[in-house]
Amino acid sequence: MTPSSPKLSLARIIEAAVEMADAEGLDQVSTRSLAARLGVTPMALYRHVRDKDDIVTGVVDVLLARHAGELDSTDGGPARDWHEHLRWVATSLRAVLRDQSEALRLFTRRPVTSPAARARLADAIRILASAGFDEASAIRAYASVHTYTIGFCALEAGRRLGSTTAEDRRSEEDRSGADRDLELASMIRGFVSDDQFRQGLDSLIAGLGGPRP
């Protein structure tokens, strides 16, 4: 560490990782690249984090908190209608997971229980409770929207990877029989469109119904 560098801490590590994620994408953050940015050796980072997942979790926490801050700063304050709040839960999470594939990989590997993630769940339970949901039903409603979003984003990511090369497209065009139905393939690609995400989300939220009298 150079004499002019700020003292290394977990907060400084996450701050630098967020800066890198904003500029280059979270995929570009590694212990080596982050250590170089901070002017320390990679081993110095391990006094504060266990592994890269710790760093990714810290960055994701900041990104989720940003969306919560944007919601709080709107003229009407946090959404009080439970339908609208669950839509925000899904769209804000999707924004993070689409922009940062490392964040998506983290969510598909293990539960994310960072402070911002816990606050999102607590806020949703509070808003759902104010609409008459009991705690168990509120948690199930949140879980339904949360897992729908992660699953949709995972399919989006897989489709992006699977359709990037001309060779893949030619292979699809050369198939015979039912597999050669390009019109059907095109329709299925639309399953991961923005419109489909919104329609599926609206259907899911409508299916939750609401508390029973």
Helices and strands as residue ranges (DSSP letters): H 10-24, G 26-28, H 31-38, H 42-45, H 52-72, H 82-99, H 101-109, H 115-130, H 135-162, H 166-174, G 177-180, H 182-189, G 190-192, H 194-208
